[in-house]
Amino acid sequence: MRVLLTGATGHLGSAVLPELLSAGHQVVGLARSDASAAAIEKLGAQVRRGDLSDLDVLREEAAASDGVIHLAFRHDLMLTGDMAGAAEADLVALKALADGLDGSGKPLVGTSGTAMIVMGGVVGRPGTERDVLPGGYRIDAENFVADLASRGVHSSVVRLAPTVHSSLDHHGFITAIIAAARQNGYAAYVGEGANRWPAVHTLDAANLYRLALEKAPAGSRLHGVTDEGVPFADIAAAVGRNLGIPVRSISPEEAGDYFGFLGAFAQMDNPTSAVITRELLGWTPTHPGLIADLDGGHYFQV
């Protein structure tokens, strides 16, 4: 296939791109800077200059491709607190990509998050691929992609665990947690730390995106999860162990000061199953789980 890949030089995109190339696909990476363009070309892919605001570029490249994987997201807006603006930019970009694919039967793989399941009110049990939510932050985009199956687009959505971890991860939630521990002199969890975070290794997630492109059923929701739920206290213990600093509990009231923008996320209980995804696509993750990856040491190298 000739595959359009947005977010091609990001944390996950930098793993998805070689995964696609190694499977024999041609890749066109969307690049918003000279540095991104050079990185895409170095990996052996073609370059199309543009970003998520270049809607005509998105339409044209989607129409010219045999399939699309959409990874780009306005994290810059999200980190400044403009979560609504980031979500709206994502939905607008998806609509432009869809315009280029309408009625073609070509695949479009979108991206969402398992945290959206909790935000949508599913609590007290592991979230599954069958959980469909009426709307909300990033859920609107997820539902839009899934519904494209009715417009003749072979669409699917990968819900990623909040922790996508590997040596390629330089700006994710784990790096933020480690930075907070360094700054405060101790690793923290909230309350008993029994709330659970799912996790997936970057390279396993990249493999899942390729499988979704190649054979996910139209309209399907998939889970990029290998660790169904790691207690946050275990994550804090691994951080403390590797930094050589104490580990302690903090109150919910202290979480905002300690974790910053992750204050609420650090208290989220988000156990998530990927049993359906594994069975549906034959996805077999092979890389280390979160705690083993943390104990591998690469996150703590200065």
N, C-alpha and C positions, 0 to 999 in steps of 0.2 A: 504493500500500500504506500501511497504518498500521503504522509500524515502531517497535518498542521499541529504544532505543539506550542501553546502559549505558556509563559513562565519557564522557558526552556533552560535558563541558566540559574534558576532558583535552587533551593535546597533539594526539592524533590525532582524538579525538571532535569537537573544535572545527572540524575540517576535514570530517569525515564528515557531520556534521549539515547544514551548508549544501549539501554535495554531494547529499544525499538530497532536501532541499527543492527544489533547483534542477531536479531530475528529476521533480518533481510528487508526491513521496511526502509523507505526513503523518508527523511524528516525535513520539514521546513520549520525552523524555529523563529518565533516572533522576537525581535530584538529592539529595545528602545534606546540603546546606546552603542557607541563604537566598541566598548569593552565587551558587552554582551554579544555583539555580532562576531567579534574575534573568537570568543569562547565557543560559540556554536560552530563556526567554521573549523576550529581546531579539532572538534570532536567528529568532524566528517559530515556535518549536516549543511543544508542550505539556509540562507538567511532571508527573512523579509523584515524590513525595518518598520517599526510601528509599536503602538502600545494599546491598552484597552480602550482608549478614547478614540482611536482611529477606526471608526465603525465601517467605513468603506473598505479598508484594508482587510478587516475581519471577514466581511461578506465575500470579498473577492477570493481570498485565500481558502476559505471554507469551500466555496463552490469549485475551486480548482483542485481540491484535495480529495482523497479517497476516504478520509476519516479525520476526526479532530479529537485531540485531548486537550482539555482546558484546565490548566493549573494556575494561571496567573491570578493574583488577587491584590487589591489595593491595601496591603498591610500598612503602608505609610499612613493612610487615613485611620485605620483601625487603632494603631498605636497612639494616635493623637486624641482618641476618644470618639472619633466620627465613625462609629460602627455602621450607622445607617447609610452614610455616604459611601462607605466601602461596599456594603451589600448592594446598594443601588447601582454602583458602577459595574459590579459583577453581573447583575441581571441584565443591564443594558448591553453589555458585551455579549452575553449569551444569546440575546435576541438577535443581534447582528450575525453571529455564527449560525444560528438557526435559519435565518433568512437565506444564507448561502447553501443550506443543506435540504431545505424543504422538499419533501416528496422524492428524495433521491435514494432512500434506503441505506444511506451511508451511516457509519457509526459516529456518534458524538459522546465522549465520556466527560462528564462534569465532575465537580468536586464539592463535597459538603463535609460535615464533621459529625462524629458520634455525640459530641456535646449538645448538638441541636436536639437530640432525642430527650435529654434531661430537660432542656429549656422548654421543650414542648409538653412536659408534664408526665413523661414516662419515668416512674421511680419505683423502687422496691423490687426490681427484677432486672436481669440483663436485657438491654435493648437488642432487638433483632432487626433483620432486613425487612421484616413484614410491618414494622412500625411506620405508619404514614401519618404525617402531621399536617394540620390544616393550613398553617402559615406561620410566619415569623422571620426573625433574623436568619438569613441564609436558607431557611426552609422554603421561602418563595422561589428562590433560584433552583433549589433541588426539585421542587414539584414541577417547575417549568420544564426542566430537562426531562424528567420522567414522562411528562405529558406529551413531549415531542413525538413519542411513538405513534400517537394518533395523527400526526402530520407527516408520516412516512419517513421519519428519522429513526435510525436504529440507536436509540439513546440509552445511556445508563449513567448512574451516579455512584461514585465511590465516596462513602463516608469515612473519612480518616480519623483515626484515634488522635486525641490532642497531643500525644507524644509520638512524634515520628523521629526516631533516634538513629544516629550513626555518626561516623567521623565527618560526614558531610553537613551535619547540623551545626550551624554557627550562630543562629539567631532565634532558635525555637524556645519553647517553654522550659525545657531542661536547662538550657544555657542561662535563662533568666533566673531559675531557681538557684543554680549554682552561684550566680552573681550576687543574689540576695544573701546567700549564706556567707560568702566572702565578705561582703560589706558589713554584715551584722556580727560576724565572728562566731556564729553557730548555725546549724541547720535546723529548720523548724518544720513542724506539722501542726495542724489546727486541731485542738481537742485531743481525742484519742488517736487521730490519724488513721481511722479505719475506713475513711472514704477511699474509693478505688478509681484509679485512672487506667484505661486501656492503653495499649502501646503497640507500635509496629516498627520494625526496622525499615529504614529507607529503601534498601535494596529489595526487600520483600514487597513493599508497597509499589515499587517500580514494576516489578513482575506482575502484580495484580492489575495495574493500569494497562499493560500490554494485553493480558488475557481478556480484560473487559473490552478493549478495542476489537479484539479478534473474534470473541464468541459470547459476550454477555447477551442475554435475551433483551429484546427491546423493552424499554420502560422499567428496567430492573434497578434495584438499589442494592449496593454491595458494601461490605464492611472491610476496611483496611485495618484489621486488628489481629494481632498474634497473642499478646498478653491480654486476657479478657478483663482483668482488673487487678492492678498492683496497688496494695494499700499505700496511701501517701506516706505513712510512717516509715515504710520500707524504703521509699524513695529518699526521704530525708536521712535515714540511717546510712544509705549508700553514699550520699553526698558528704555527710559528716565523716564517714570512714575514710573516704578518699582525700578529703581535705585535711584530715587530722584535727577536726574541731568538734565541740560538743553538739549533741542533738537534744532538742527540747520541744515540749509542747507550748503553743501559744494560744491565746483566746481568740475567738472570732473577731473581737473588737480590735485586736492587734494585727490581724492579717493584712489589712490594707497598708499599714505603715511598713510592715515587714516585706510583703511580696509586691507591693505597688499594684500595677494593673492586673496582676494575677491573684489579687486578694480573694476574689469570689471563686475563681477557678480552682484555687488550692483547696477549697472546701467542697468541691463538686464530687458527688458519687456517681460515676458513669460506667458501671460494668457493662460490657458490650460483647455479644456473641458474634462470631463470624462463621458458624457452622454451615449456614446456608450458602454463603459465598464459597467456602472451600468445596462443598459438594457440587455446586453449580458449575464452577469453572475448573475444578481440579487443581485449585491453588494450594500449593504445599510450601509454606514458609520454611526457610532453612537457616536463617541468620539468628544471632543471639537475641534473647529477650532483653528487656530494659535493664534489669539489675545486673545481669552479666555484662551488658555493654557498658554500663557505668563503671563496673569494677575492672573493665578493660583499660581504663585510665585515660583515654584520649580526650575526654571532656575536661580533664583537670590539668592538661598541659598548658603552660603559660608561654 
